[in-house]
């Protein structure tokens, strides 16, 4: 396979995680240019990937004017920028790796899909969970007919306190109005994609959903709590304390300190402490003013009568995803954090009449990118890029390949669920996909 050349548009954490594949597989991928308005992120990419200064651009239009040749572009801009940036890149004929979610609306998703077909452009969507050894192995078990036809799926995603606080309570995804995406789209279109992929002998037909922001609201704040955590009487005991989560633990520094406008590795603790006295990252978690839900349930009925549910809960003590699939001949259940799942088959051979369980351990198959600060996704980030360079090199698809055509129903489930949640009605998928 020839070495592929790629350009990064949007040099935040997710974009760099994908590009980090080039650090461990330099014979397969080279990052030749970067587009980002932030000079700090530009310098990070130049230092990390060896990008020359004349191949750095502060705007997409500046890059497009140069007609630079590459095998694909990684579009890792913020959700609300995907539509305009993708259409411009498609119009120039660039193949894309496009970060999920594609866009907040079906119309925009359809516009991008239609434009890619018209222009003959290939687009892969970053549903990285498909590429994990965990879900890829589960898919293979289903495809091999080992549990028969899928009857039901129960899926759960619990988002850990620190992650939820940093991204969805105090972070850049805390408001649907600002970022353009609700929690279900921003965090769990991975899961709705899995729903459709694991059960792709059929298509979704009806969707219902309930959800609300009920935990991180002013009414739940202690009566004597202050606006900022640093001077709050509950600072030493509150599990949501900004001083504890962001200053002491400092669990997602690449995201927390971006407002300080210097490389996060160079920021002192004193600078961080001062920053938290005035920035939203230092505010009481109950008083940040966000509108993203902190819990939601989605129910789907498929055309063949199978059903699926997804429980999404933010602000949990333990972060995990788990799944239980019931088929006509057996079941699959497991937790992704454990790196294994159980296949249960029904045995009635001889005098037997009951379940037989087999554990499938995939932990040894997980590979991660070199030097990725907050990447991995159970090996999905690495595996997605491994598949992507081969796909764009013309070496074919894998079981996981997420072309935009194959991402539509997973997004539509989200659009329908949000309509259902807000209007309190059951929504037909036919309202979107005719």
C-alpha positions as CSV (number, residue, x, y, z in Angstrom):
1,X,0.0,0.0,0.0
2,X,1.3,3.4,-0.9
3,X,1.7,6.0,1.9
4,X,-1.4,8.1,2.1
5,X,-1.3,11.9,2.6
6,X,-3.9,13.7,4.6
7,X,-4.8,17.3,5.7
8,X,-6.2,18.1,9.1
9,X,-9.0,20.7,9.3
10,X,-9.8,21.5,12.9
11,X,-6.8,20.7,15.1
12,X,-8.5,20.1,18.4
13,X,-8.2,16.9,20.4
14,X,-10.2,14.6,18.2
15,X,-8.4,15.7,15.0
16,X,-5.0,15.2,16.6
17,X,-6.1,11.8,17.9
18,X,-6.8,10.6,14.4
19,X,-3.6,12.2,13.0
20,X,-1.5,10.5,15.7
21,X,-1.9,7.3,13.7
22,X,0.9,8.7,11.5
23,X,3.2,8.7,14.5
24,X,3.1,4.9,14.9
25,X,2.5,4.2,11.2
26,X,4.7,6.7,9.4
27,X,5.0,4.3,6.4
28,X,1.2,4.4,5.9
29,X,0.1,8.0,6.7
30,X,1.7,11.5,6.5
31,X,-0.1,14.7,7.7
32,X,1.0,17.3,5.1
33,X,-1.1,20.4,6.2
34,X,-3.2,21.8,9.0
35,X,-6.1,24.3,9.0
36,X,-7.0,26.0,12.3
37,X,-7.5,29.6,13.5
38,X,-5.6,28.9,16.8
39,X,-1.8,29.5,16.5
40,X,-1.1,27.3,19.5
41,X,-2.8,24.3,17.9
42,X,-1.1,25.0,14.6
43,X,2.3,24.9,16.4
44,X,1.4,21.7,18.2
45,X,0.6,20.0,14.9
46,X,3.7,21.4,13.2
47,X,5.9,20.1,16.0
48,X,4.2,16.7,16.2
49,X,3.7,15.9,12.6
50,X,6.6,17.8,11.0
51,X,4.3,20.1,9.0
52,X,6.2,23.0,7.3
53,X,5.0,26.6,8.0
54,X,3.9,27.1,4.4
55,X,1.4,24.3,4.8
56,X,-0.4,25.9,7.7
57,X,-3.6,27.8,7.2
58,X,-5.8,29.9,9.5
59,X,-9.0,29.5,7.5
60,X,-10.5,26.8,5.3
61,X,-10.9,29.2,2.4
62,X,-7.2,30.0,2.5
63,X,-6.4,26.3,2.3
64,X,-8.9,25.7,-0.6
65,X,-7.4,28.5,-2.6
66,X,-4.1,26.6,-2.8
67,X,-5.5,23.5,-4.5
68,X,-3.3,21.2,-2.4
69,X,-3.3,17.6,-3.4
70,X,-3.9,14.9,-0.8
71,X,-5.7,11.5,-0.5
72,X,-8.2,12.7,2.1
73,X,-9.0,15.5,4.5
74,X,-9.8,14.9,8.2
75,X,-12.7,17.3,9.1
76,X,-12.6,17.5,12.8
77,X,-14.2,21.0,13.2
78,X,-16.9,21.6,15.8
79,X,-20.4,20.2,15.1
80,X,-21.9,23.4,13.9
81,X,-19.2,23.9,11.3
82,X,-19.4,20.5,9.7
83,X,-22.1,21.5,7.1
84,X,-20.4,24.5,5.5
85,X,-16.9,23.1,5.7
86,X,-17.8,19.7,4.3
87,X,-19.7,21.2,1.4
88,X,-16.7,23.4,0.5
89,X,-14.3,20.4,0.7
90,X,-16.6,18.2,-1.3
91,X,-17.0,20.9,-4.0
92,X,-13.2,20.8,-4.3
93,X,-13.3,17.0,-4.7
94,X,-11.6,16.0,-1.4
95,X,-12.4,12.7,0.1
96,X,-13.3,13.1,3.8
97,X,-13.0,11.5,7.2
98,X,-15.7,13.5,9.0
99,X,-16.0,13.6,12.7
100,X,-19.4,12.6,14.2
101,X,-22.1,13.8,14.3
102,X,-22.3,14.7,10.7
103,X,-24.7,17.6,11.3
104,X,-27.5,18.6,13.7
105,X,-30.3,18.3,11.0
106,X,-31.5,15.7,8.5
107,X,-31.6,18.3,5.7
108,X,-27.9,19.2,6.2
109,X,-27.0,15.5,6.4
110,X,-28.9,14.8,3.2
111,X,-27.3,17.8,1.5
112,X,-23.8,16.5,2.3
113,X,-24.7,13.0,1.2
114,X,-26.2,14.2,-2.1
115,X,-23.2,16.5,-2.8
116,X,-20.8,13.6,-2.2
117,X,-22.6,11.4,-4.7
118,X,-22.7,14.2,-7.3
119,X,-19.0,14.9,-6.9
120,X,-17.9,11.3,-6.6
121,X,-16.4,12.0,-3.2
122,X,-16.0,9.2,-0.5
123,X,-16.8,10.1,3.1
124,X,-16.2,8.0,6.2
125,X,-17.9,9.0,9.4
126,X,-16.0,8.6,12.7
127,X,-18.3,6.1,14.5
128,X,-15.2,4.8,16.2
129,X,-17.1,2.2,18.3
130,X,-17.8,0.1,15.2
131,X,-14.1,-0.4,14.9
132,X,-13.3,-1.5,18.4
133,X,-12.4,-5.2,18.7
134,X,-15.3,-5.4,21.2
135,X,-18.2,-4.4,19.0
136,X,-16.5,-5.7,15.8
137,X,-16.3,-9.2,17.5
138,X,-20.0,-8.9,18.6
139,X,-21.0,-8.0,15.0
140,X,-19.1,-11.0,13.7
141,X,-20.9,-13.3,16.1
142,X,-24.2,-12.0,14.8
143,X,-23.2,-12.2,11.2
144,X,-22.2,-15.8,11.7
145,X,-25.7,-16.6,12.8
146,X,-24.6,-17.8,16.3
147,X,-27.5,-16.2,18.1
148,X,-30.0,-16.3,15.3
149,X,-32.1,-13.3,14.3
150,X,-31.8,-10.2,16.6
151,X,-35.0,-9.8,18.7
152,X,-34.0,-7.0,21.1
153,X,-31.0,-4.9,22.1
154,X,-30.6,-3.1,25.5
155,X,-27.8,-0.6,25.4
156,X,-26.6,1.7,28.2
157,X,-24.1,4.5,28.3
158,X,-23.1,6.0,31.6
159,X,-20.9,9.1,31.4
160,X,-18.5,9.6,34.3
161,X,-18.8,12.7,36.5
162,X,-15.5,14.3,35.4
163,X,-16.1,13.7,31.7
164,X,-19.7,15.0,31.9
165,X,-18.7,18.1,33.9
166,X,-15.8,19.0,31.6
167,X,-17.7,18.5,28.3
168,X,-21.4,18.9,29.0
169,X,-21.9,21.0,32.1
170,X,-19.0,23.4,32.0
171,X,-17.6,22.6,28.6
172,X,-18.2,23.6,25.0
173,X,-21.1,21.1,24.5
174,X,-23.2,22.4,27.5
175,X,-25.6,24.3,25.2
176,X,-27.5,22.9,22.2
177,X,-28.0,26.5,21.1
178,X,-24.3,27.2,21.0
179,X,-22.8,23.9,19.7
180,X,-25.8,22.9,17.6
181,X,-26.1,19.4,19.1
182,X,-28.0,17.9,22.0
183,X,-26.4,15.3,24.3
184,X,-27.8,12.4,22.4
185,X,-26.3,13.6,19.1
186,X,-23.0,14.8,20.5
187,X,-22.3,11.9,22.8
188,X,-24.4,8.9,21.7
189,X,-24.8,8.9,18.0
190,X,-22.1,6.2,18.4
191,X,-24.7,4.1,20.1
192,X,-27.6,4.7,17.8
193,X,-25.2,3.9,14.9
194,X,-24.4,0.6,16.7
195,X,-28.1,-0.1,17.0
196,X,-28.5,0.1,13.2
197,X,-25.2,-1.7,12.3
198,X,-25.7,-4.6,14.7
199,X,-29.2,-5.1,13.4
200,X,-28.8,-4.1,9.8
201,X,-30.9,-6.9,8.3
202,X,-33.7,-4.5,8.9
203,X,-34.2,-0.7,9.3
204,X,-35.7,1.5,12.1
205,X,-39.4,2.4,11.8
206,X,-40.6,4.1,14.9
207,X,-38.8,6.1,17.7
208,X,-39.9,7.4,21.1
209,X,-37.8,9.2,23.7
210,X,-38.0,10.9,27.1
211,X,-35.3,13.0,28.8
212,X,-34.5,16.1,30.7
213,X,-31.9,18.2,32.5
214,X,-32.9,17.4,36.1
215,X,-29.6,17.1,38.0
216,X,-27.5,20.0,37.0
217,X,-30.0,22.8,37.6
218,X,-30.1,25.7,40.0
219,X,-32.9,24.2,42.1
220,X,-30.6,21.4,43.2
221,X,-27.8,23.7,44.4
222,X,-27.3,23.9,48.2
223,X,-29.0,27.0,49.5
224,X,-25.8,28.7,50.6
225,X,-23.7,27.8,47.5
226,X,-21.9,30.5,45.6
227,X,-21.6,31.1,41.9
228,X,-18.0,29.9,41.8
229,X,-16.5,26.9,43.5
230,X,-13.3,28.5,44.9
231,X,-15.2,30.4,47.6
232,X,-18.1,28.0,48.1
233,X,-18.6,26.6,51.6
234,X,-19.3,23.2,50.0
235,X,-16.1,23.1,48.0
236,X,-14.4,20.5,50.2
237,X,-17.4,18.0,50.0
238,X,-19.2,18.6,46.7
239,X,-18.4,15.8,44.2
240,X,-18.8,18.4,41.3
241,X,-16.3,20.9,42.8
242,X,-14.4,22.6,40.0
243,X,-11.4,22.9,42.4
244,X,-11.4,19.1,42.8
245,X,-12.3,18.0,39.3
246,X,-10.4,20.5,37.1
247,X,-7.7,21.9,39.4
248,X,-6.6,19.1,41.6
249,X,-7.4,16.1,39.4
250,X,-6.9,18.0,36.1
251,X,-8.4,15.1,34.1
252,X,-9.0,16.7,30.7
253,X,-6.5,19.6,30.6
254,X,-6.5,19.9,26.8
255,X,-10.2,21.0,27.0
256,X,-10.4,22.7,30.4
257,X,-7.7,25.3,29.9
258,X,-8.2,26.2,26.2
259,X,-9.4,29.7,27.3
260,X,-6.0,30.6,28.8
261,X,-4.6,30.7,25.3
262,X,-1.3,29.0,25.8
263,X,-0.2,25.3,25.5
264,X,-1.9,23.5,28.4
265,X,1.4,21.7,29.2
266,X,2.9,25.1,30.1
267,X,0.1,26.5,32.2
268,X,1.0,26.8,35.9
269,X,-1.3,25.7,38.7
270,X,-1.5,29.3,39.9
271,X,-2.7,30.4,36.4
272,X,-5.3,27.7,36.5
273,X,-6.6,28.7,39.9
274,X,-7.0,32.3,38.8
275,X,-8.7,31.2,35.6
276,X,-11.3,29.2,37.6
277,X,-12.3,32.3,39.5
278,X,-14.0,33.9,36.5
279,X,-14.4,31.2,33.8
280,X,-17.4,28.9,33.4
281,X,-15.1,26.0,34.3
282,X,-14.9,27.4,37.8
283,X,-18.6,27.8,38.2
284,X,-21.0,25.8,40.4
285,X,-22.1,22.8,38.3
286,X,-25.7,23.6,39.2
287,X,-25.4,27.2,37.9
288,X,-23.7,27.0,34.5
289,X,-26.9,27.8,32.6
290,X,-26.6,24.9,30.1
291,X,-29.6,23.3,28.4
292,X,-28.2,19.9,27.5
293,X,-30.1,17.0,29.1
294,X,-28.4,14.9,31.7
295,X,-30.5,11.7,31.2
296,X,-32.4,10.3,28.2
297,X,-34.0,7.0,27.1
298,X,-34.6,6.1,23.5
299,X,-36.8,3.2,22.2
300,X,-36.8,2.0,18.7
301,X,-39.0,-0.4,16.8
302,X,-37.6,-1.9,13.6
303,X,-39.6,-3.0,10.5
304,X,-39.1,-6.7,11.2
305,X,-40.5,-6.3,14.7
306,X,-37.3,-6.2,16.7
307,X,-36.8,-3.5,19.3
308,X,-33.9,-1.6,20.9
309,X,-33.5,0.7,23.9
310,X,-30.7,3.1,24.8
311,X,-30.3,4.6,28.3
312,X,-27.9,7.6,28.4
313,X,-27.1,9.0,31.8
314,X,-24.7,11.8,32.5
315,X,-22.8,12.4,35.8
316,X,-22.3,8.8,36.9
317,X,-19.8,7.4,39.4
318,X,-18.6,4.8,36.9
319,X,-18.2,5.3,33.2
320,X,-19.1,2.4,30.9
321,X,-21.1,1.1,28.0
322,X,-22.9,-2.3,28.2
323,X,-25.1,-4.2,26.0
324,X,-27.5,-7.2,26.0
325,X,-28.7,-8.6,22.7
326,X,-31.3,-11.3,22.6
327,X,-31.6,-13.4,19.4
328,X,-33.8,-16.3,18.4
329,X,-31.0,-18.8,19.2
330,X,-29.0,-17.1,21.9
331,X,-27.8,-14.0,23.5
332,X,-24.8,-11.6,23.8
333,X,-24.0,-9.5,26.9
334,X,-21.1,-7.6,28.1
335,X,-19.3,-4.4,29.4
336,X,-16.9,-2.7,27.1
337,X,-14.7,-1.7,30.0
338,X,-14.0,-5.3,30.8
339,X,-12.7,-6.1,27.3
340,X,-14.8,-9.2,27.0
341,X,-18.4,-10.3,26.4
342,X,-20.4,-13.5,26.9
343,X,-22.2,-15.4,24.1
344,X,-25.0,-17.6,25.5
345,X,-26.4,-20.3,23.2
346,X,-29.4,-22.5,23.9
347,X,-28.4,-26.2,23.9
348,X,-30.9,-29.0,23.5
349,X,-28.6,-31.7,22.2
350,X,-29.0,-35.1,23.8
351,X,-30.5,-34.7,27.2
352,X,-29.5,-31.0,27.4
353,X,-32.0,-28.2,27.5
354,X,-30.7,-24.9,28.7
355,X,-28.1,-22.1,28.2
356,X,-24.4,-22.7,27.5
357,X,-22.2,-19.6,28.0
358,X,-18.9,-18.8,26.3
359,X,-16.7,-15.9,27.3
360,X,-15.0,-14.0,24.4
361,X,-11.9,-12.0,25.6
362,X,-10.8,-9.3,23.2
363,X,-8.6,-7.2,25.5
364,X,-5.4,-8.3,23.8
365,X,-6.6,-7.0,20.4
366,X,-6.9,-3.4,21.6
367,X,-4.4,-1.0,20.1
368,X,-4.1,2.7,20.8
369,X,-2.5,5.6,18.9
370,X,0.9,6.8,19.8
371,X,1.0,9.9,22.1
372,X,-2.8,10.4,22.2
373,X,-3.7,12.3,25.3
374,X,-7.4,11.4,25.4
375,X,-8.0,8.9,22.7
376,X,-8.5,5.2,22.4
377,X,-12.2,4.5,22.6
378,X,-11.4,0.8,23.3
379,X,-9.0,0.7,20.4
380,X,-11.5,2.3,18.0
381,X,-9.6,5.4,17.1
382,X,-6.5,3.4,16.0
383,X,-8.7,0.8,14.2
384,X,-10.7,3.5,12.3
385,X,-7.5,5.1,10.9
386,X,-6.1,1.6,10.1
387,X,-9.2,0.9,8.0
388,X,-9.5,4.5,6.6
389,X,-6.0,4.6,5.0
390,X,-6.7,1.2,3.3
391,X,-10.2,2.3,2.2
392,X,-8.9,5.5,0.6
393,X,-6.0,3.5,-0.9
394,X,-8.6,1.4,-2.7
395,X,-8.0,-1.8,-0.8
396,X,-11.7,-2.3,0.0
397,X,-14.0,-2.2,3.0
398,X,-14.0,-3.9,6.4
399,X,-16.9,-5.2,8.4
400,X,-16.8,-1.8,10.2
401,X,-16.4,0.7,7.4
402,X,-18.8,3.6,8.0
403,X,-19.5,5.3,4.7
404,X,-21.9,8.2,5.0
405,X,-24.6,6.1,3.3
406,X,-24.4,3.7,6.2
407,X,-24.5,6.4,8.9
408,X,-27.9,7.9,7.9
409,X,-30.2,5.7,10.0
410,X,-28.1,6.1,13.1
411,X,-28.4,9.9,12.8
412,X,-32.1,9.7,11.9
413,X,-32.8,7.8,15.2
414,X,-31.3,10.8,17.0
415,X,-33.3,13.4,15.1
416,X,-36.5,11.4,15.6
417,X,-35.7,10.9,19.3
418,X,-35.2,14.6,19.9
419,X,-38.4,15.3,18.1
420,X,-40.2,12.7,20.2
421,X,-38.7,14.1,23.5
422,X,-39.6,17.6,22.7
423,X,-43.1,17.0,21.3
424,X,-43.9,14.0,23.5
425,X,-45.1,11.8,20.5
426,X,-43.9,8.7,18.7
427,X,-42.0,9.7,15.6
428,X,-41.9,7.7,12.3
429,X,-38.6,7.4,10.6
430,X,-40.5,7.9,7.3
431,X,-40.8,11.5,8.3
432,X,-37.1,11.8,7.4
433,X,-36.2,8.9,5.1
434,X,-38.8,8.3,2.4
